[in-house]
């Protein structure tokens, strides 16, 4: 799946066809998409069409390579529902900005579910498939191959999904641009085209500037000097702060009297006795 689509929306489209067909036909479909057997591929008016080269099989009396017409159609969403969906989309800045940048937000389905619609197909109820090959199964390997081919196209143009659902790229962007949030984001995304300017070199050229003469001592030491005597540190306002972290009765203290209280008195005696030295 990953080799045909690099986007989550392309992989979701493949997952839809995989939900109602067998792995053998999916494998043949991948080989058809990979082998260049899909001809005259087109997406028009909500229908994916292609002419697909069949296989020569003398066992079944097929001596000339056949051509099969294959179609996949998604049910279009009504215009009135599209208006409601766009109204929901236009309230989310992330949705609007990504759509204006040709990206499909991963949680875009939330806006569709609120009006009982689906954006991406989930199963056989969301798409109609048809192929004039003699295979009794629907979807056949040719339809599976067309799904893989379309998923690859979605990587480059995710707006094909909107067209399949009945809304063109131009209509979507036009409707989004009418909303207050769309107007603001569209103005921000629009950029002025700049004409190319010729340059003499692709490398940065050093520029010289006038520097006032300065003494070497001043250059290395600077104009400001540190004070010769550092200011005296202020006395701590909280006595015995390290001792207080131990608590009144730390594990190593086995006396009935508070450890903090005893140490505070000791600190005070030492400070008073040696005040002339401090």
PATORLO-196432 format. One line per field, with one value per residue (C-alpha): residue number from 0; residue in three letters; x negated, z, y negated. Coordinates in Angstrom, 2 decimals. Example, Ala and Ser with C-alpha at 12.3 -4.5 7.8 and 13.67 -1.06 7.14 Angstrom:
nr <- (0:1);
rest <- (ala:ser);
x <- (-12.30:-13.67);
z <- (7.80:7.14);
y <- (4.50:1.06);
% end
This chain:
nr <- (0:1:2:3:4:5:6:7:8:9:10:11:12:13:14:15:16:17:18:19:20:21:22:23:24:25:26:27:28:29:30:31:32:33:34:35:36:37:38:39:40:41:42:43:44:45:46:47:48:49:50:51:52:53:54:55:56:57:58:59:60:61:62:63:64:65:66:67:68:69:70:71:72:73:74:75:76:77:78:79:80:81:82:83:84:85:86:87:88:89:90:91:92:93:94:95:96:97:98:99:100:101:102:103:104:105:106:107:108:109:110:111:112:113:114:115:116:117:118:119:120:121:122:123:124:125:126:127:128:129:130:131:132:133:134:135:136:137:138:139:140:141:142:143:144:145:146:147:148:149:150:151:152:153:154:155:156:157:158:159:160:161:162:163:164:165:166:167:168:169:170:171:172:173:174:175:176:177:178:179:180:181:182:183:184:185:186:187:188:189:190:191:192:193:194:195:196:197:198:199:200:201:202:203:204:205:206:207:208:209:210:211:212:213:214:215:216:217:218:219:220:221:222:223:224:225:226:227:228:229:230:231:232:233:234:235:236:237:238:239:240:241:242:243:244:245:246:247:248:249:250:251:252:253:254:255:256:257:258:259:260:261:262:263:264:265:266:267:268:269:270:271:272:273:274:275:276:277);
rest <- (unk:unk:unk:unk:unk:unk:unk:unk:unk:unk:unk:unk:unk:unk:unk:unk:unk:unk:unk:unk:unk:unk:unk:unk:unk:unk:unk:unk:unk:unk:unk:unk:unk:unk:unk:unk:unk:unk:unk:unk:unk:unk:unk:unk:unk:unk:unk:unk:unk:unk:unk:unk:unk:unk:unk:unk:unk:unk:unk:unk:unk:unk:unk:unk:unk:unk:unk:unk:unk:unk:unk:unk:unk:unk:unk:unk:unk:unk:unk:unk:unk:unk:unk:unk:unk:unk:unk:unk:unk:unk:unk:unk:unk:unk:unk:unk:unk:unk:unk:unk:unk:unk:unk:unk:unk:unk:unk:unk:unk:unk:unk:unk:unk:unk:unk:unk:unk:unk:unk:unk:unk:unk:unk:unk:unk:unk:unk:unk:unk:unk:unk:unk:unk:unk:unk:unk:unk:unk:unk:unk:unk:unk:unk:unk:unk:unk:unk:unk:unk:unk:unk:unk:unk:unk:unk:unk:unk:unk:unk:unk:unk:unk:unk:unk:unk:unk:unk:unk:unk:unk:unk:unk:unk:unk:unk:unk:unk:unk:unk:unk:unk:unk:unk:unk:unk:unk:unk:unk:unk:unk:unk:unk:unk:unk:unk:unk:unk:unk:unk:unk:unk:unk:unk:unk:unk:unk:unk:unk:unk:unk:unk:unk:unk:unk:unk:unk:unk:unk:unk:unk:unk:unk:unk:unk:unk:unk:unk:unk:unk:unk:unk:unk:unk:unk:unk:unk:unk:unk:unk:unk:unk:unk:unk:unk:unk:unk:unk:unk:unk:unk:unk:unk:unk:unk:unk:unk:unk:unk:unk:unk:unk:unk:unk:unk:unk:unk:unk:unk:unk:unk:unk:unk:unk:unk:unk:unk:unk:unk);
x <- (0.00:-2.72:-4.56:-1.59:-0.64:-2.64:0.31:2.88:5.78:4.35:3.87:7.42:8.76:6.88:8.12:11.70:11.32:9.33:12.24:14.47:12.14:9.70:5.93:5.29:7.11:5.40:2.03:2.95:4.22:0.87:-0.93:1.40:0.74:-2.99:-3.28:-1.93:1.23:3.55:4.27:6.37:6.68:9.05:11.15:14.23:17.59:17.06:16.04:12.59:12.19:9.43:8.79:6.79:4.76:5.82:3.75:3.21:4.27:4.34:5.81:9.02:8.74:7.42:4.67:4.82:4.29:7.76:8.76:11.20:13.12:13.08:14.93:15.10:17.75:18.18:21.55:21.64:22.57:25.51:24.82:26.86:24.73:21.56:22.64:22.98:19.64:17.81:19.41:17.97:14.55:14.36:14.48:11.14:8.03:5.96:8.46:8.69:4.94:4.12:6.80:5.54:2.06:3.38:3.30:6.08:6.31:6.29:9.37:11.39:13.92:15.28:16.85:18.45:19.80:21.63:23.87:24.07:21.69:18.36:15.41:13.26:14.76:14.86:16.45:18.55:21.44:19.37:18.43:19.79:17.38:17.78:15.55:16.44:13.89:15.18:14.23:17.36:16.11:16.71:14.31:12.01:8.24:8.66:10.75:8.19:5.41:7.33:7.70:3.94:3.32:5.81:4.29:0.94:2.61:4.05:0.55:0.08:3.65:5.79:8.53:9.51:11.33:13.44:14.20:15.36:17.71:19.12:17.02:14.17:10.95:11.94:15.37:13.93:11.30:13.80:16.27:13.56:12.28:15.75:15.65:14.06:11.35:10.71:10.29:7.71:5.72:5.88:4.46:1.64:0.80:0.66:-2.86:-4.26:-6.30:-9.89:-11.94:-15.31:-18.29:-21.69:-24.70:-28.41:-29.23:-27.43:-29.69:-29.44:-31.92:-33.62:-33.07:-35.45:-34.37:-36.12:-37.24:-38.48:-42.05:-42.13:-44.93:-45.82:-45.30:-41.85:-41.07:-41.88:-40.72:-37.85:-36.86:-35.08:-37.05:-35.92:-35.93:-39.10:-37.23:-34.17:-31.19:-30.63:-28.10:-24.96:-24.18:-21.76:-18.27:-17.45:-19.73:-20.83:-19.06:-20.99:-20.14:-16.46:-16.32:-16.91:-13.71:-13.07:-13.77:-16.01:-16.78:-20.16:-18.76:-17.72:-17.09:-13.69:-14.50:-14.22:-17.41:-16.78:-16.36:-19.60:-21.58:-20.20:-21.44:-24.84:-25.08:-24.16:-26.84:-29.54:-28.53:-28.47:-31.75:-33.63:-31.91:-35.21:-36.64:-33.72);
z <- (0.00:1.00:-2.32:-4.21:-1.81:0.66:2.13:4.68:2.36:-0.46:1.88:3.19:-0.35:-0.83:2.54:1.36:-1.61:0.53:2.97:0.47:-1.77:-1.24:-0.93:-4.14:-6.26:-4.38:-5.23:-8.90:-8.77:-7.43:-10.27:-12.80:-11.37:-11.21:-14.63:-16.69:-17.75:-16.88:-19.97:-20.61:-16.93:-16.17:-13.41:-14.59:-13.03:-10.00:-11.95:-12.18:-15.59:-17.22:-20.00:-18.61:-20.52:-19.80:-19.87:-22.72:-21.62:-24.32:-21.78:-21.81:-25.54:-25.09:-27.71:-28.13:-25.29:-24.35:-23.20:-20.33:-19.43:-15.67:-13.60:-9.95:-8.87:-5.52:-4.44:-4.77:-1.80:-2.30:-2.58:0.54:2.54:1.09:2.40:5.90:5.64:4.50:7.37:9.78:8.10:8.16:11.97:12.24:11.30:10.86:8.39:6.32:6.19:5.17:2.47:1.07:0.98:-0.93:2.08:3.61:7.44:9.08:11.20:8.37:8.64:11.81:9.76:7.41:10.18:11.73:8.63:8.29:5.32:4.55:2.83:2.25:1.26:4.03:2.40:-0.56:0.41:-0.52:-4.07:-7.15:-9.27:-12.75:-15.17:-18.39:-17.83:-17.51:-13.81:-11.80:-8.73:-8.19:-7.44:-9.74:-10.08:-12.67:-10.28:-7.53:-9.87:-10.70:-6.98:-6.49:-9.48:-8.21:-4.71:-6.25:-8.10:-4.80:-3.44:-5.99:-6.08:-2.99:-4.42:-6.70:-3.64:-3.45:-7.17:-6.72:-4.00:-6.23:-5.42:-7.57:-6.25:-7.40:-5.78:-2.48:-2.24:-3.36:-0.65:2.02:0.99:1.59:5.31:7.80:8.77:5.15:4.18:6.91:6.12:2.37:2.80:4.95:2.55:-0.43:-1.02:-3.28:-6.19:-6.02:-9.13:-9.16:-8.44:-9.97:-7.63:-8.28:-6.00:-4.28:-1.21:1.57:1.06:4.15:4.67:6.35:8.81:10.46:14.00:16.37:17.62:21.02:23.42:23.75:27.52:27.12:24.33:26.52:29.90:28.83:30.06:33.18:36.04:38.84:42.35:44.30:47.42:47.06:49.13:52.43:52.25:54.19:57.23:56.68:57.92:58.59:61.28:60.96:57.62:56.84:60.24:59.84:56.73:58.92:60.89:64.64:65.03:62.25:62.19:63.90:66.77:69.83:72.35:73.55:72.85:69.32:67.24:65.61:68.95:70.30:67.20:67.12:70.67:69.71:66.69:68.78:71.44:68.82:67.08:70.31:71.58:68.29:67.13:67.04:64.60:62.16);
y <- (0.00:-2.46:-2.15:-3.60:-6.37:-8.44:-10.34:-9.26:-10.12:-7.98:-5.02:-5.45:-5.18:-1.91:-0.65:-1.15:1.19:3.64:3.90:5.72:7.70:10.57:10.30:12.24:9.68:6.85:8.37:8.63:5.06:3.85:5.62:3.99:0.52:1.19:2.82:-0.05:1.77:-1.12:-3.22:-6.33:-7.22:-10.12:-11.66:-13.51:-14.39:-12.20:-9.11:-7.52:-5.85:-3.85:-1.38:1.52:4.07:7.63:10.81:13.24:16.72:19.46:21.88:19.84:19.10:15.54:15.13:11.36:8.90:7.59:4.09:3.61:0.46:-0.10:-2.70:-3.78:-6.24:-7.93:-9.25:-13.04:-15.20:-17.55:-21.29:-22.06:-19.63:-21.12:-24.52:-23.07:-21.29:-24.44:-26.33:-23.75:-23.81:-27.60:-27.69:-25.87:-27.87:-24.70:-23.24:-26.41:-27.04:-23.45:-23.38:-26.67:-25.08:-22.01:-19.68:-17.59:-17.77:-14.34:-15.05:-16.63:-13.80:-15.45:-18.24:-15.71:-13.48:-16.41:-16.53:-12.71:-12.57:-10.93:-12.52:-9.44:-6.10:-3.49:-0.45:0.75:-1.55:-4.61:-3.64:-1.91:0.11:1.55:3.46:5.28:8.06:11.67:11.88:12.66:10.78:7.10:5.50:7.42:7.12:4.34:2.24:2.87:1.73:-1.42:-2.19:-1.91:-4.16:-6.76:-6.68:-7.61:-10.51:-11.75:-12.35:-15.14:-16.43:-15.75:-17.98:-15.11:-13.75:-16.90:-16.66:-13.07:-14.31:-17.05:-20.15:-21.44:-22.92:-26.41:-26.19:-25.00:-27.75:-30.36:-29.35:-29.25:-32.67:-34.14:-33.31:-35.78:-33.30:-32.38:-36.03:-36.60:-33.47:-33.99:-37.49:-36.15:-33.34:-35.65:-36.85:-39.49:-38.17:-39.38:-39.84:-38.06:-40.31:-39.67:-39.40:-39.57:-36.63:-33.75:-34.15:-36.69:-39.49:-40.99:-44.68:-47.09:-49.75:-52.67:-51.81:-54.48:-54.11:-52.43:-51.59:-47.92:-47.98:-49.44:-46.92:-43.92:-45.20:-47.41:-50.84:-49.67:-48.17:-45.92:-47.46:-46.75:-45.63:-43.49:-44.63:-42.83:-40.09:-40.76:-38.72:-35.85:-36.60:-32.94:-31.46:-27.82:-27.32:-24.10:-22.66:-23.47:-21.34:-18.28:-18.84:-18.76:-15.04:-13.67:-9.92:-10.30:-12.45:-10.43:-13.21:-14.38:-18.01:-19.46:-19.15:-22.54:-24.27:-22.81:-23.75:-27.27:-27.83:-26.40:-28.68:-31.67:-30.88:-30.42:-33.63:-35.65:-34.22:-34.88:-38.04:-39.87:-37.34:-37.39);
% end
